[in-house]
Amino acid sequence: MTTKQSAIHGGFDSIRKINLTACPICGNETYGVLVNGKDFEFHTGEYKVQRCNSCHVSYTNPAINEREIYKFYEDRNTPDFPNSTGIIHILRQWYLARNARNILANLPISKPIRIMDYGCGDGAYSLALSTINEYKVVAVDFHPSPPPLLANSIKEASNIEYKSYQSLNELEIFDVIFCRQVLEHIPNPRQLLSQLHNFLSISGFLIIEVPNIDSFWRKLLGKYYYTLYLPQHFYHFNASSLAHLVENEGFTVRKINKLHTPILPKSIQYLTGIKSENIGFIGLLTFPLTIVMDVFFSESTTLSIICQRNLLNNFHPNSD
Ligand SMILES: [Zn+2]
C-alpha cells in the first residue's frame, strides 16, 4: 500500500466540506461558474470554480474544512513536493536560481539582506536563494523538521535555516519575502498578507507567485487543467484580481511577471487516466508548446507579482 492510499484510509473519505454561499474574500454573493471540476489526486469529489462578480477572485466551492487541510501535505508526497532527481533536478535548480537572481537584482535593496521563503515546500527555491550572494535565508513551512533537500545544506551552510510556522518569531524582520505557490492554498489569504506585511521591513518587498486561471491552457483543458488542483487550491487568480487583493491589504504593486510552468504532463494524465513515470521529461518535451500558446494569447500558466509594503497595513479582520 502506498503512503497516499494509507492517508486516504486515514480520513480523506470523510473529509468535511463547506458549501460557500458568498465570496470568501469580499462577501459578494454573485458569481459565474468557470469550471465544473473534480479532485484527480485524492478523489474527494467534485468542485466548482466560481469567479466572484465583485472582486473577480475565483474560489473553489465547496471548500475543505481548514482544520483538515494538513492531511493533504503531511506526507510530503503530493505534486507540491516534486522530489526531482538527476538532470531534471539540476535543470530545475538552475531555473529557480536564475529566477531568484533576476528578481533580487532589480530590487532597490542594499546588501546584506534577510529573505524569508514562506511555504518552502520541498525547499528547492530556498536552496537556490541561499546560493546567491550568501543572503541570509529562512525557509518556513508547517512541518516541524526541514524537507530532505534542505537538511544537509542547513548543517553545512551558515546562511540558511528552517523554521516551522509555529517557531517563527513574530518580531523577526525580513527585507524580502517570497511566497511562491502558497496564497492559493490558504483559506484566508487576506490574513496571510497581513501577517507577511508585519514581517517585512519598512518598504520591504513581497514576491507572490500563483497559477494563472486565465492561461490559454485552462480555457482549452477545462477541468483537466493541472493547476486548478482541486480542492487544495482554495483560490484561482488572474493578474488583475491578484493585484487588487494585495493593494487592498497594504501593498503597492511594482511589477507583474508572466512565467511559464510545465503543466501539460499532469493535465494529460488527468485527461487520459494514464500515469507516467516520466513526468519530468514529458514536461521538458512539451514545455515549448506550453509557452508558445500562452505567449500568443498574451497569457501564462504562472503569475509573479512584485509588491512593496506600504507604511500602513490596511487589514481589518472585522470589516466585512
Ligand atoms: Zn469577491
Residues whose N, C-alpha, C, O or C-beta is under 5 A from the ligand:
A	BS01	ZN	C23 I25 C26 G27 N28 C52 S54 C55 H56
